[in-house]
Amino acid sequence: MAAKKGSIPPAFLLLGPEEGEKASFIAEIKKRIAAEDPGYESTRFYPYETEISSIVGVLRNGSLFSSKKVVILQNVEAVKRDDAALLGEYLKNPSADATLIMVSNGMERDIAKAIASAVPKEHKKMFWELFENQKRSWLANYFGRQQIEVSPEALDLILELVENNTREMKIACDQLALHFGPGSCIDEEDVDAFIFHSKEENVFTLFAKIGECDFSGAIETLRKLLLSGEGNPIQLFAGLLWQFKRLLSLSGLTDLQYAPQEACTKVGIRGKRNQSNYIVANKNYSTDELKHIIVLIARFDSLVRETRVEMQTVLTELFLYYVIIKKGAVPEAYCAIGNRTA
């Protein structure tokens, strides 16, 4: 899969959890391609939505409108064995007019060998999460450029409430900067209030509705989230898994007779509204129920990844029913399906 000196390689494999840096890398590749062909085409695919044979067809077939094309294949770890063989064969003899960028938040071992082995080492890029001190510096520098002062406690809460990658951090910081404006001073209570009282729904407001056992409210929040484009079911499951694991830790401490507030401090749950949401959820779900729900999240995440987009919302709403109404319990028949697809 050799590329001509100075040309853009026909394929990349981008790995790791740091989404912001991956997005910047892809943007740079597109910039280089645009210099050669300003009218280049760019298409994004998901293996659970589009057949790999169709994606290879797009890569192989020329375009009527441009000579260059970029194909981004998200969640490449979800490509099945037979499809991986097909994609591996393409990578051995790729199109000269296409650049395939395969993306995963996992590691190389999570990718089918037929795919990973067909990409040269120099075209595989690993994007690790920032260290804690790097994340704090990133936030402080961002707000400094916006001429906004942020307290250390507010920085801690932002880091707790935002997914651990610079893309999500930038989205949250952009929203805070727009809301408070230059010359302002943001403290912990400001961040807490903004996250839970802003007009926009997010995975934290969805978790709050689940914690309250408000099924209709959770369904409404989910639909607003999906319609706004602020999240897809796979991202939501990741965010909910993180919060339910923290809730399980909290539940374990209160089972040991820790006071809820003290347990929140030990788990590292900050912010008055945030703590309140966890304490309410802790009252409504037992430790055993939380263990079942965490398993349920993994099963539904697996199902959603193998389901076409038009059915993902239905599956996610069904997930909310089993969590809120059934407290993590599912029929035996479903358990068998979950075990087969996990």
ABEGO torsion letter per residue (X at the ends): XBBBBGBBBABBBBBEABAAAAAAAAAAAAAAAAAABAABBBBBBBAAABBAAAAAAAAABBBAABABBBBBBBGAAABBAAAAAAAAAAAABBBAABBBBBBBABBAAABBAAAAAABBAAABBBBBBBBAAAAAAAAAAAAAAAGBBBBAAAAAAAAAABBBBAAAAAAAAAAAAAAAEBGBBBBAAAAAAAAAABABBBAAAAAAAAAAGBAAAAAAAAAAAAAAGABBAAAAAAAAAAAAAAAAAAAAAAAAGBBAAAAAAAAGBBEAAAAAAAAAAAAABBAAAAAAAAAAAAAAAAAAAABBAAAAAAAAAAAAAAAAAAGGBBBAAAAAAAAAAX
